[in-house]
């Protein structure tokens, strides 16, 4: 079953690796980063600062929009 997955801290390290792995398994992945200036072939990064409530709300709206298109 294909799932929609949101990964925080996905611009490098284990978050990026997990995002790539899950995308390879056929899931829809959105990654987040405080500074999403990179782009990856496998999944998209969106901005998120977990210490900022407005940033959290905006990231949730953006992720839902991208995953439900």
CORTA-V549118 format. One record per helix or strand of 3 or more residues. SS is the DSSP state (alpha for helix, beta for strand). FROM is the first residue (numbers start at 0). LEN is the number of residues. Records with the same first field share a line. If there is no record, write none. Layout:
SS: FROM-LEN  FROM-LEN
This chain:
beta: 3-4  27-6  43-4
alpha: 12-12  52-15
